[in-house]
Amino acid sequence: MRKIAEAIGQEAQWAQPSTWQQEYELRVGDDVAATLRFRSGFGSMAAGESADGRWTFKRVGFWHPQVTVRAHGAETDNACAHQRADDHRIEARILDEPPGS
């Protein structure tokens, strides 16, 4: 697996190697730069990994959903992302402090 920074400026594509599994690979050419694996077919918790580290991703909220990102094993969010309602862009922010601090 290669570091994400090594892929800057190159075309990357998410691929699902097996239709039967909730696992995805971020491919840069023939190389895998990252993986994303959902823990179950019914939940929104996923684990991501690259040569840079490991993280968990979880969808939270119903009316205003967002995706939170945590370092593997951490109790606090490092980042969150949400989709803008007006133009469907994804906005992400790195959190200086965990929510509720």
C-alpha positions in Angstrom: 0.0 0.0 0.0 1.3 3.5 -0.8 0.9 6.8 1.0 -1.9 9.0 -0.2 0.6 11.9 -0.7 2.4 9.8 -3.3 -0.8 9.9 -5.4 -1.1 13.7 -5.6 -1.7 14.8 -9.2 -2.5 11.3 -10.3 -5.9 9.9 -11.2 -7.4 7.7 -8.4 -10.5 5.6 -8.5 -12.5 3.7 -6.0 -13.1 0.0 -7.0 -15.1 -2.8 -5.3 -13.1 -6.0 -5.9 -16.0 -8.2 -4.9 -19.7 -7.4 -5.4 -20.5 -9.7 -2.5 -18.4 -7.8 0.1 -18.7 -4.2 1.4 -15.0 -3.6 0.7 -13.5 -0.9 -1.5 -10.0 0.0 -2.7 -8.7 3.4 -3.7 -6.6 2.5 -6.7 -3.9 4.7 -8.3 -2.9 2.9 -11.5 -2.3 -0.7 -10.4 -1.5 0.3 -6.8 -3.8 0.3 -3.9 -3.5 3.6 -1.9 -6.3 2.9 0.6 -9.0 0.5 1.6 -12.5 1.0 3.1 -14.3 -1.9 4.7 -17.8 -1.7 6.2 -18.3 -3.7 9.3 -21.7 -5.0 8.3 -24.0 -4.7 5.3 -26.6 -2.9 7.5 -24.6 -0.3 9.4 -22.8 2.9 8.5 -19.5 2.2 10.4 -16.5 1.7 8.1 -12.8 1.2 8.7 -10.3 2.9 6.4 -6.6 2.2 6.0 -3.6 3.5 4.1 0.1 3.5 4.5 -0.6 6.8 6.4 -2.7 5.2 9.2 -6.1 3.7 10.1 -9.4 5.5 10.7 -13.1 4.8 11.3 -15.9 6.5 9.4 -19.4 6.7 10.6 -22.6 8.3 9.3 -24.5 10.1 12.0 -27.7 12.1 11.9 -30.9 11.8 10.0 -32.2 15.2 8.8 -28.7 16.7 8.6 -26.4 13.7 8.1 -22.7 13.9 8.3 -19.7 11.5 8.4 -17.4 11.6 11.3 -13.8 10.5 11.1 -11.7 9.2 14.0 -8.2 7.8 14.3 -8.4 4.0 14.9 -9.2 3.4 18.5 -9.9 7.0 19.4 -12.9 8.3 21.4 -13.1 11.7 19.7 -13.7 12.9 16.2 -10.8 14.2 14.2 -13.0 15.5 11.3 -16.5 15.6 9.9 -18.0 16.0 6.5 -21.5 16.9 5.3 -23.2 17.4 1.9 -24.4 21.0 1.2 -28.1 21.1 0.3 -27.8 23.9 -2.2 -25.2 22.4 -4.6 -24.5 18.9 -3.3 -20.8 19.6 -2.7 -19.2 17.8 0.2 -17.7 20.0 2.8 -15.2 18.7 5.3 -13.5 20.2 8.3 -10.8 19.2 10.6 -11.8 19.7 14.3 -9.6 21.6 16.6 -11.6 20.3 19.5 -14.0 17.4 19.7 -17.8 18.4 19.6 -19.2 19.4 22.9 -15.8 20.5 24.4 
